[in-house]
């Protein structure tokens, strides 16, 4: 299994910002990256509470974010892994490599030479979840939703966003390691798996694979820098001036 991408030392990873009216630190992070561009930037999905490329409401709401991410893409490599709250994004960017769910997990190589899988983390759910995931990304369904949402002056989008604000994003998941161990047979065999989605900010070894679940930026404004270090290959950092 040959890697599709070589991850460079100093690359930045950020997951699950869930940007909304109440959580807007993600724009500050993007400004920081624009001023201090890394060699690579990996947006690991769910950067927004709701951003769908074919639905006008969210695109207009987040246009300044979209423009800034594309500007960063002129300065460094940017990879956007679509999540379950942000997808159908390719049409929004000119200088960003968008990785849809169909292309996840994405095979990479770390600076240490270890093989690594990257994905948002919502791909391998149950049967109902997989059916929903496929249906909601269907272009026909999205076109109908966009028309209805427009006729209702954004009511559908606002309803989804309001429901998202009520969710507890930062709660620990009981028996999380057991949950991941049950999922692991779906993943190709590699040295490292790194994903978001679950907001757990933890890592552990499972049958010879180092599993990493990134912190949710929405919870503690943390992101990760890739380092060639025997202690850790994803060093956690915090956006200066943000206290969560």
N, C-alpha and C positions, 0 to 999 in steps of 0.2 A: 504494500500500500504506500504509494509515493505521496509526499505532502503537496498540497496545493499552494502553500504559502510558508515562507520563512518568517517567523516572528522575530523582530529585532530587539536588541537590548534597549531599554528606555521607552518601549511602546507602552501606551496607556490603555487601560481597560476600565470601562464604566458600565454598570448594569442597573436597570430598574430605577431610573430617576423618577418615573411617574409624574412628570411635570404637570402642574395644574395651577389654578389661581392661588392655592394655598401652599404649593411647593414649587418655587421658581428658582431654586439654586442652580438648576441645570444650565440656565443661560449664563450665570456667572462662571460656571465651569468652562463653558464653551469660549467665553471671552478670555479666560486664563490660558486656554489651549491655543487660541489664535495669537496671543501675545508671546507664548512660549511653545512653539510647535514641536511635538515629539516626532520621531521618525514614522510612527504609525499610531493611529487612534482606532480603537475597537469599541463601537457602541453595541452593547450586548443585548439589546431589545428592551421593550417597555420603557423607552425613554419618555414617553408621554402617556397620560391616562387614556387618550384616544387620538390616534392619527392614522387615517386610512387615505391612501393616495387618491382614491376615486370618490371620496366624500368631501365636498367643498368646505363644509363648516370647519373641520379641524385643520385643513390646509390653510385656510385664511387666518385662523386663530394663531397658528404656529409659523406663519410665513417668515418671520424674522429669525426664528430658530433654523428653519430650512435653509435660508440664505446664508446664515453664519456657518452652518455645517458645510455647505458647499464651498464657502470661502476657505475654510480650513482645509478642504480637500485639494485646494490649489497649492497648499504649503507642505502637506504631508499625505501619506496614504491614509484613507479613511475607509473603514469597513463597518457597515451597518447590518447587524444581524437582526432580522425582523423578529418581533415577539408576538404575543397574542393581543397586545394593545396597539401595536404599530406595524402595519403591513401594507402591501401593494405600494411600495415606496419608490420603485425604480424611476418612475416618471417624474419624481420631484427633484432629482439630483442630476448634475452633469459630471461632478468630479468625485463621486462617492461610489464605492463598490457595495451594492446592496446584496445581502445573502438571504434569499427567501427561505422559508421553512423546508421547501423541497430539496435545497442544497445543504441543509444541516443534518448531521454534524459535519463540520468543515475540517478537513485534515490539515494540520500545520506541523511545523517543527520549531521547537524552542531553541534559544541560543545555546543551551547545553547539549543539543542534539537529540533530546527526547522527543518522541512523537506525541502529538497533542490533538485532541478533538475539541473544537469550539462550537457551542450552540447556545441558543437562548435558554432552552430547557423544557419547553412545553410540548415537544414533538411526540413523545412516547406515552400518551395517556391511554385511557380505556377506549372501548369501541365507540361509545357515544361522543366522547371528546374528539376522537379522530374524525368522526362524521361531521361534527359541528365545525371543526377546524377547516375541513375541506369545503363545506358549504359557504362559510362566511367569507372565504377568499375567492369565491366564484365571481367572475366579472359581471355576469347577468344579475346576480343577487346584489352586488355592490351598486350597480347602476340603478336598480329599483330603489334601494335604500337611499341613495343620494337624491333621487327625484322626490321621494316622500319627505325626506328630511328638509329639502328646500321648500316644499309646499307648506310644511309645518314650521318654517322659520327656525330650523335647527333644533326642534323639540326632541327628536330621537337622540341626537348627539349629546344634548344637554342632560337628558335623562340618564344616559350611560355614564357621563362624567360625574353627575351627582351621586349615582350609586357607587362609583369608584371611591369617592371621597369618604364614604361611610366605612370602607373596608379597613381592617387592621393589618397594615402592611408589614409590621415589624415583629410579629409574634413568632416564637419558636415552634417548630413542627416536632411533635413527639415521635420518637423512634425514626428520626429522619434517615439515619444510616441504613436501617433495615429497608426503608422505602427505596432508597437508591440502589441497594444491593439487588432488589427484585427487578429493577429497571435495567441493570447493567448488561444483561445478556442481549439487549437490543443494540448496544453500542459496539462498533468495531474494537478489537483489542488494541490498545495503545498504552503508553506510559502514563499519560495525564489526560484527564477530562476536566474541562473548565466551562461552567455554565452559570447562568443567573436564574431568574424565574422564581426561585423559592425564598430568596431574601434571607438566607441562613448565616452567611458569613462564617463558613466553616470548611475544613478539609480533613480528609482521613484516607487511609489506605483500604481498598476493597479488592480482594483477590489479585494483588499485585499491581493494581492501578491506583495512582494518586488522584483522588477525586476532590475537586475544588468547587465550592459553591460561593459565588461572589456576594459580597454585601450589597444590599440595596442602597443606592445613592439617596433615595428618598428617606431612608431611616437615619443615616448618620453622615451624609455628604462625603462618603469615602469612595475612593477609586484605587486603581492598582497600577503599579509600574513594574514592567518586566525587568528582572535582574539576573545576571549570571552569578548565582550564589548558591552554595550548598545548603544554606539555611532555608531560603525561600526563593522561588522563581517569580512569584507575584507579590511584591511588597505593597502593603496597604498604606495609602496616604489619605490625607483629609484636605479638602479645599479650605484654605486659610480664611478665617473670618466667619466660618459657618459653624454653628453650634447645634444643628439639627432642629 
